[in-house]
Amino acid sequence: MRYLKKLENRDLSLTHSMIALGSCTMKLNAATELIPVSWPAFSSIHPFVPVEQTGGYRQIFEELEAYLCEITGFTACSLQPNSGAQGEYAGLLTIKAYHEAKGDHHRNIVLIPSSAHGTNPASAVMVGMKVIVVKCDERGNIDVDDLKAKAFKHRDNLSALMVTYPSTHGVFEVEIKQICEIVHQNGGKVYMDGANMNAQVGLTSPAEIGADVCHLNLHKTFSIPHGGGGPGMGPICVNDSLAPFIPGHPLVKTGGKSAIPAVSSAPWGSASILLISYAYIKMLGREGVLAATQYAILNANYIKARLEEKYSILYTGEQGRAAHELIVDLREYKAHGIEAEDIAKRLMDYGFHAPTLSFPVAGTIMIEPTESESKDELDRFCDALMQIREEIEEVITGKADPKNNVLVNAPHTLGQLTSDTWELPYSRQKAAYPLPFVRAIKFWPHVGRVNNGFGDRNLICTCPPIEMYEEVE
Ligand SMILES: *Cc1c(COP(=O)(O)O)cnc(C)c1O
């Protein structure tokens, strides 16, 4: 317990400050939503007990499926996939089964825009499909002419389009309905990646734009906590044409009439955490989930309005607005030796988790505040980024050393800041307390920079060598 607590103390979590990870939707995970997960009535049931013992769970599944269908505009839901990526896999398998039921075994081409999340092409390859990349224009939208040309060229073998809406660039693409239509006209189905559902719930839906199937990241939009990647739930919702194919299970009856095989071990995936999303929807109600969407969009556009005085914001919609997230372009500072990573690391000194870095565009950060953050918190976050912009200016104007400054040296660790020697060309104060509000919320990083590139490419074992045990003996 002490070891785990020690690790927890070193972690910057949502209990400290906002985590603006774009596309990840790091929103409030309310205690009231989480508590029932620990109740023995829910936590002590094995997934394969006789069905008559799971009446309560069944009721919650049914109600939750109905809510998710209403939210997406679809008619059937499978609560089986355990993650967004697994939902993509399951959804693509239902599309495959649909084509095969019509005798179209050869349809194996999936169109995917270049801005897509990496899981999209990965899932397509896992179900045995061939990926054709569709271009995006300079505003980040799908290049409709390119889509048209590719959908037409591959019309005899087209299986599906995978599209994220609002786009991974954080924009509501105005041509989305036309995009879905083009794919249908050429014999394909539309898979909508629902990870950005936080910008849609109550306002629009995948069915509204003309998609056939989507997954929902319950660990994003619907409040399941997911620091460090899990646990998650990625149910899929489908329209009538795909409903017969939603996943079944060999031991427990579930899924459609011509169900594809199970995609998870358990018939309803990680069932106990569905309680969190159920409570989220139940407690917010119809008006509440709509208000959450509206605040998420408002908060993103508030940040955009503040930051665009000093930063360039990449990609906005026709009305100059973002959806629920925005991309800050930091590439212009590279010529001065300052990169997006330096800004992400410097935010830690201010007590904030880094936003999404270099996705979907290298050299940028993507910010998603969610509806959960108050105006005070949004302002502190913007103040930090504006002050960082001043620090960048010091480098540009030559006031600060281009190779030895608060940005490239960030984050400043507790050990470094309390050491008896300090040889950096700026003060400890400037390193540790760059703005007055930081004093009240100071987070002390324990570890400085690591070489990410090296770490990604080399397996490093930190276990002591076996000879060490020998010596102890
Ligand atoms: C998070 C995300 C996914 C994948 O979801 P996982 O649960 O991490 O597998 C897919 N697409 C987009 C756009 C996402 O943000």
The ligand as an SDF file (V2000), in Angstrom:
LIG
                    3D

 15 15  0  0  0  0  0  0  0  0999 V2000
   -9.2740    7.2170  -27.6920 C   0  0  0  0  0  0  0  0  0  0  0  0
   -9.5720    7.1370  -29.1290 C   0  0  0  0  0  0  0  0  0  0  0  0
   -9.6850    5.8900  -29.7710 C   0  0  0  0  0  0  0  0  0  0  0  0
   -9.3700    4.5510  -29.1130 C   0  0  0  0  0  0  0  0  0  0  0  0
   -9.9820    4.2890  -27.9230 O   0  0  0  0  0  0  0  0  0  0  0  0
   -9.2710    3.2970  -26.8870 P   0  0  0  0  0  0  0  0  0  0  0  0
  -10.3030    3.0560  -25.8390 O   0  0  0  0  0  0  0  0  0  0  0  0
   -8.0580    3.9850  -26.3870 O   0  0  0  0  0  0  0  0  0  0  0  0
   -8.9310    2.0320  -27.6130 O   0  0  0  0  0  0  0  0  0  0  0  0
  -10.0300    5.8830  -31.0950 C   0  0  0  0  0  0  0  0  0  0  0  0
  -10.2210    7.0300  -31.7810 N   0  0  0  0  0  0  0  0  0  0  0  0
  -10.0980    8.2350  -31.1940 C   0  0  0  0  0  0  0  0  0  0  0  0
  -10.3370    9.4760  -32.0120 C   0  0  0  0  0  0  0  0  0  0  0  0
   -9.7660    8.3390  -29.8590 C   0  0  0  0  0  0  0  0  0  0  0  0
   -9.6050    9.5350  -29.2830 O   0  0  0  0  0  0  0  0  0  0  0  0
  1  2  1  0
  2  3  1  0
  2 14  2  0
  3  4  1  0
  3 10  2  0
  4  5  1  0
  5  6  1  0
  6  7  2  0
  6  8  1  0
  6  9  1  0
 10 11  1  0
 11 12  2  0
 12 13  1  0
 12 14  1  0
 14 15  1  0
M  END
$$$$
